[in-house]
């Protein structure tokens, strides 16, 4: 068995919190489709979520059940903490067949367990849960009473334990290593794809003491006009002279992600870039001054907006979000957002990635921090200079 990322008591504490929320909502069974939530509860870790996969949490004090493809149940026995009988594989003849669906089999299994007529909470917004899968599961459980339980577990995840924070600290060192590598390898004439290859090596092997994981979002290095759009992928384009390059990178340890965005300049820094960077860095200082227990998410964003308005700038998108355990295609937890209207009150153990990207007409810059809310204020888990890195 692969070493669990956490002690079993940690998983039991999580389940107690989840079941308390289930009881509050009148739920007797929880069907989890979000892969990060499945890992959070069971420890199961495998690249198997391209086929239907669920974790079932009954209200009573028994172990959760992982159900996935039969060939991947072996991975469950190696990585999940539950007894072998609670790692269940659906038959291989249900994989990608037109005449049957894995959710047909999963529904039958739930009925056989005696859970078919319960009040069932289900995650309806999970990335790998298809409309067809939902329809087949509902059809196979005609006596169930269905309730949308989207984000029930995510909000519990939003407050990190000390062991989780320890992984985020390790992830932060990998994020720093990735930015250092980017600064080293990016130069005029270098292909974007070659720079990405070197950066990814640092993300995975940037520490001699622990392994990095694949990042839920791929690294982005946005040079020249590409820096005006935040999510363009790399190509074999070569970096040019006098380019401003926005870097959005991360480190991941045991699936816990820490983001780190920085900007570098090839050649002399244009005045407009320097002026915008000054505003953004001052805005980050305001964000950090605002983050503390008892402050609302929208108040943090307001502190940033007050700064950039003085510089004649504005930003329509949010400036941060809760971050933690993550699988592709996203490392955000879909809970706390630093934006107007989000009245979530920050509390110790929250971790947010505040990313202050300014994407202008034909260029852009980025600065971000992964921020832990502490008992008295905040701590940036990444420790890295925020100024534009100039490479002449």
Phi, psi and omega in degrees: 000135176289142182301129178295145177293336183223159173294153181301328180297328177298316179294322179294321177298318178298316181295323178298319178293319180295316182292327176297319178290323175301314181298321179298326182267359181076029181262137180253344178210138179243128177252114184256122179253341179291123186296321179296322178293323177299316178294318181303324184270324189248339188084352181302134183217107179196155179271066185240359189282003173284348167250158183305140185205132181224159166238131180255129177239105175283157182293326182289161186282072173230170182292149172292168181235128171264131175232125178206193182300141186303318182293339180268353174298330176300322176293327176296321178293334181273331189243336183272156184269350187282169175297154182305326182290348178258014169242107193241133177251131173279153188299147180296336180285004174258002184277117174050055176245142180285333187265359179202165183220145178304329180291336172299313182291319180296319178299317178297322179295319179296319178297315180298331179285348182088016183254013189284345183246025184271167165283113189248124172267138183221142177279118185260357185244016183287143186299321189256019179253110188274157173303321178295318179301317179296316181299318181290324178294315179297318179296326181280351179232067187293340182263359178283152173252116191266142179221140177284115180248026180302133177073004177304310181285324182303320180291329175291321177298336186297337176257114187272143173277169178301317177296325176295317180297326178298320176293323179294327175295318177296318178300325180295323178294325176291323177297318178298317179299324180293319179292318176303315179297319178300315179299326182288318192265335183284127180199161177305134179092345178282136178287144177303317183296325178291321177296317180299317179302318180290321178297316181296326176298320178291324178297324183272319188239029185282357177228137175283351188260342181201162183270145169270156177253167171300141180275144183294328170250140179290158176295143176238132173231112191247107182249151177061221181297333180299336181288355176278349180236129192283342190232032176279143181273164180286166177214197175266016175299143178262139177296142181258172175294145172061035177267144168264129188235122176266130181245125173238103187236177181202164167234148181224129176232124183049043176077001179266124190254138171234126181265151177209113178250138177215170181235140174234157182234126173269116183085198184290138180282121176298149182302317182297325178290315180298318180294318179293320178299320178301316179296317183294317181292320175296322176296322177295321176301320179294320177301312182294324176295330184276334185285118175194162177300138179094346177277145177275156178301320182291331178291326177295314179297322181297324178297320176295313184296324179299322180290308187290336176296328178295335180264005180075024182248159172213156181221121184279327185279163178299163182247012178172169185197159177293139184224152179180233179292138189204146171235157175306144015256019188207144177255000175282152182267356175067026180243267182292131172230131177277092182198162178302137177095346178271106185265016176303131179270121181293145179220158180305135182101344171293142174230123181237144172261107178265114184241115184257078179268133175239107184255107188262191181279096178091002177198171179191162176224159178218141171219133178216162173219143168266119194241126174264128173279121182258183179295332185243351183178244181209164174220131173278121182287327174273136182238095188207138180304141183266345183294156176300131177274113183263128179237107184266000000 
